[in-house]
Amino acid sequence: MASTSARPSLTRARAIAERRARILRAALELFTARGYEATTMEDVARAAEVSRGTVFNHFRRKQSILVAWFAAEAERLAARVPESGDALVAVERFFDDLAVLTEAHGDLVVPLMFELLDPDVERSRAAFLALPLNDVLRRLLARARAQGQVRSDYSYGRLARVLANTFVLTALQWAAYRRDRSLRDELRRALVLAFDGMRHGA
């Protein structure tokens, strides 16, 4: 039987999570309707029906909201990655899903990627670690190595960072000046080059 003393903390944690989710939803709606640059943290607080201080308690800056939103969406896509089968094909399909997500929110990609590439090392590192890309790719590359598909003279971490960087830079280039092209096709081409260097025997 659950302790009665644990119930208030569980209720409080649930309320905090729901408030955070409400802030994220309100922010994304405003970013989409009004534009990222035109939206202020005060606007987000008003739309989410919370105080400005509450918004800052959850998100230190506007870019943090973008990172949290994209991380949640990427987690949702990561949950769809199959646990068996050809691992490199699974990487391609994961990137296909990321391309669909990115193209649907193209105007948010540049500020999001700039946060990942911020010259403040701690800030960019925090943004990168908040995303599930590296963990998903490490898991898939471990499977690919077990399947004899990728080289063993580099760590999973290094190979995963190469693929994560492939996504980040390709998505940034697409959002900045290549929107007349398919991001899915651009990512597929980039993966061909990355896989060629990673394959067993390369």
N, C-alpha and C positions, 0 to 999 in steps of 0.2 A: 504493500500500500504506500502511495506517495506521501511524503512528509508534508504536513500542512504548511510548514515554514517555507517549503520550496515553491508553493503555489504563487505567492506574491512576486517572487523573482522571475518565475516563468511568465506570468502575466505581464510584468514590466518589460521583459525581453521581447515578448511578442508585440507589445505596443511600440517599442523602439523600432523593431524591424518593419512594422506596418507604416510607421511614420517615415522611415527612410525610403521605403518603396513608393509612398505617396509623393515624396519630394522628387524622386527619380522620374516618375510618370509625368508629373507637372512640368518638370524641366524639359523633358523630351518633347512634350506637346508644344511648349513655348519655342524651343529651338527650331522645331519643324515649321511652326506657323509664322513665327516672327523673325527667325534667324538667330544664329548663335551669338553673333556680336551684339545684336540689338537687345538681347535678353540680359537682364541684370539679376543678381542674387535676390534683390528685393522683389523683383517680378516673380521669381520662383517661389519665394516665401508666401507671397500673396496668393498665388495660384494653388499652392499646396495647403493653404490655410494654417500656416505655422509662422512663428516669429522668424525674423532674419537671423537671430542668434541660434535658433534651432537648426536652420539650414547650415550654418557654419559649424555647428557641433558635429554634423554628419559629414560635411564636405568642406575642406579648408579653402577651396577655391573653385571657380566655375569649371575649370578643366577636370577637377576631381570627379565631378558629376559625370562628365563624358566617359572617363576611364571606368567608373563603376557601372555605367549603363552598358558599355561595350563588353566589359568583363562578364556581366550577367548574361548577355546575349551569346557570347562565345561559350560560356558554360553550358547553355542550353543546346548549342550545336555540338559541343563535345560529348554530351550525353548520348547523342545519336551515333557516335563512332562505334562500329561493330567491334566486338571483343575477339573476333577470329577472322580468318581470311587474309588475303594479300595486304600486308601492312602499307606498302607504298601506294596501292590503289586507295586505301583508306585515307592516306594523307591527301591525295588528289581530291577526294570527295569532300573532305573537311575544308579544304581550300575553296572548293566550289561553293560550299555553303557560306563561307566567310565572304566570298565575292558577292553573293546575292544580298547578304546583310549590308555590306559596304556600299554597294550600288544603290540600295534603297535609301541610304542616308548619306549620300555623297557630300553634302555641304558640311557635315560634321567631321569628315575624315581628316581634313587638314589640321584643324585645331587639336583633334585627338592625337594625330601622329606627331605634331609639334611638341605635345606634352611628353611623348615617348622619347623625343630627341632633344629635350630641353638641355641647355648647357649646364644647368645645375645637376650634378651627378646624382645626388640623393633623390632629387625630384624625379628624374627620368628613370632611375632604378626602381623607385617605388611604383611608378606607373607600369613599368614592364612586369614587375613581380605580381601586380594586381591582376594581370591578365592570365588566363589559363593556357595560353598558346604553348609555352615552353613545356609545361607538364604533359599536355596531350601529345606533343611531338616527341618528347622523350619516351613516353610509353609506346608509341607506334614504332619508333626507331629501335627500341629494344626488341620488339617483335620482329621487325624487319631483319635485325641481325640474327636472331634465332632461326629465321627462315633462310639465312645465307644470302641476303640481298644487299646488305651494306657492309662496308669495310669495318675492320675491327681495330684499326690503329688510331682512331680518334674516339673520344668519349661520347656517350649519348648526349651529354650536355652541350658539347661543342657543335655536334651535328644539328641538334634541335635549335640552337641559336642561329645557325646558318639559315634554317628554314623559316624561323620566326622573323629574322631580318629580311628574308626574301619577301614575306608577306607585307611587312611594314613599309618597306621602300617601294615595292610595286604599287601598293594601295595609295601611298602618298603621291607618287608620280601620276597615277591615274586620276586622282582627285584634283591635282593641281593643273594638269594640262593635257590629259589624254582621255577625257570623258567621251570622246567620239569613238573610242574603242571598247571592246568587251573586257571588263576586268577579269572575268573568268579565263578568257583566252590569254590575257597577259600573264596571269598567274600560272597557267598551264605551261606556257613557254619558259617562264622562269624556273619552274620545277624541273623541266627536262634538263636544263643546264645544271641545276643543283644536284639532281639525282645522278647525272653522269659522273660528277666528282665524288659522289658518296658510294657508288656501287662497289660491291665486293670485287676486288681485282683491279680497281682503278689505281 
